Amino acid sequence: MFNLDSITRENIKSLQSYKVWRDDYLDNSEAVFLDNCENNFGSPIGLGYERYPSSSQSKVKEAIATYKKVNLNQVAIGNGSDELIDLLIRCFCEPKQDNILICEPTFGMFKVYAQLNNVEVLNAPLKKESFLFDEQVILKTTNLRTKLVFICTPNNPTGTSISIEQLKTIALNFNGIVVVDEAYIDFSEKASALSLITEFENILVLQTFSKAWGLAALRVGVAYGNPSIIEILNKVRPPFNINSNSQELILKALNKSAIKDTLVESILKQKTYLENELQQLPFVKNILESDANYFLIEVSNASDICNYLLEKTILISNRSSLLNCENRIRISVGTEKENKQLIDTLKQYK
């Protein structure tokens, strides 16, 4: 049975939130702010930038909650999903004692933040060749010191996904938090785990505005989950972790979600074109079926192909150093012009 209190670090339990009182007065034109030692005369680029951003992020959270059809207390915002990953490890993993579990090959920052926090990393590898998740291997690999299971779905770099039923099995049999990183979910026809956060107290979903929304420059990631977990994340996060510009632009983007949907349609159309063209190249051995906006491709010589494209100022990602990914490259879906340039260049490769 999942018990959040039993997996939360003692120092986090006793931590007091940093309260920013001025949030209640930000929309009051008559308020005089002399509390935060700011430069009230302005800045070299004009007025408006001298103030710290909203710490509560209430407007953005309300807009996100409405858009995703979740409750406000089920939402936490991070400076990219990276910050949320770091916070989760810091909140629930005691350094040199606890561990997290990942399914390699996967998003590298799970391991990076565990190492930065001096937390052990267990690995329940994806199935070789198919790169599918095995929920039984995941559960067998966990131990009494495992506090977090990180599952990236669609997975980076493979594009493969875990099923809702597999996630349920893991959550029911694991006394820790199942962190489902859905950075690429907007490109997938598979169901999001967002529907599970009310039913399962120990499922936390991470999503981002960096991919399908095309707002990577803003660095905004979102955690959705049980209010008790969200409360801990909000208590630990820096009070001004999302700048004012990012908050304002996310609000504008949410009001134009139909444009995002159109952009995703364009990407998926180009994805089909790119796959068809890549399959005809003689050095391409296998293209893994992908639920994301990229392909993991087995080729005859990954390093040589990457270097050849780099000479033509076309950048792709060599994933050969990852587990079971020898001679595999990851190619993102670009615009029609970019994809045609890539294919035309690869056709000249010898």
C-alpha positions, 0 to 999 in steps of 0.5 A: 500500500502506497504511503507518501509519508513513509517515502518523504525525507524527514528534512522535507517534512519539516521544511517551511514553505517560502511565503511571498506575500506580495502575490495577493497585491500584484494586480492592485495598481495602487500597491506600493512595493518596497518589500523585495529590494528591487530597482523601482526606477525600472531597467535599461530596457524599460519598466515592467522587468524590475519586478519579481514574477508571480511566485504562486503562478496562480493564473498560469496554473489555473489556465493549465488545470482548465485546459487539462481538465484537472484540479488546481491542486494537482498542478506544479510548474517547473523550470522545464521538466528537468527541475521537477525531476531534480526536485522529486529526487531531492524530496524523496531520496535520501543520498547514499541510501535510496535509489531510483529506477530507470528503463534504459535506453532512456532520457539521460537526465534521470540518471544525471540528477540522481548522480548529482544528488548522490542517489543510486540508479537501478536499471530495468532495461527495455527489451532488446531489439523491440525496446518495449517496457517489461513491467515484471522486470521493473517490479523485480528490479525495485527493492525496499530502497527504491523511491521513484520509478521513472518511465519516459513514454513515448520513450526518448530515444526509442519512441516506444510507449508503455501501456496504461495497463502496465502502468496500473500494474506497476503502481499497484505493486510499488510503494513509491512514486511512478513518474511518467514523463510524457514530454512527447505524448501530444504526438502519440495516439496512445492514451495519456497517464493523466487519467490515472492521477486521481485513481492512483495516489502514486502516479505523477505525470510530467509534461512540457511546453517544449515539444509539441507546443514549440516553446522550448525557449521558455523552459516550462514543465508541468507535474500532474498528480496527487495533491499531497505530492504536488504540495511537497513539490510546491513547497520545495521549488524556488519561489520565482522559478518561472519568469514573468515572460514565460508565464505570460507567453504560456497563457497566450499559447493556451488561448491558441491551442488550435494552432498547436494541434495544427502544428502537430498534424503537420509534424505527423504528416512529415513523419510519414514522409520521412519514414517512407524516404528513410526506408529506401536508403540502402544503409538503413537496416531498421526503423523502430516504430515510434509514437513520438516526433523522431525515429531511432534508426539502425544503420550500417555505420552511425558515426560515419553517417553523423559525421557526413551530415555534420559536414553538410551542417545537418545535425542528428543524434548518434545514440550508439553509446546507449544500451543496446543501441549500437549503430543507431541514430535518432532523427527528429522530424523537421519541416518539409524543407528540412526533411527534403534537404536531409533525404537529398543529402543522405541519398548522396552518402556513399 
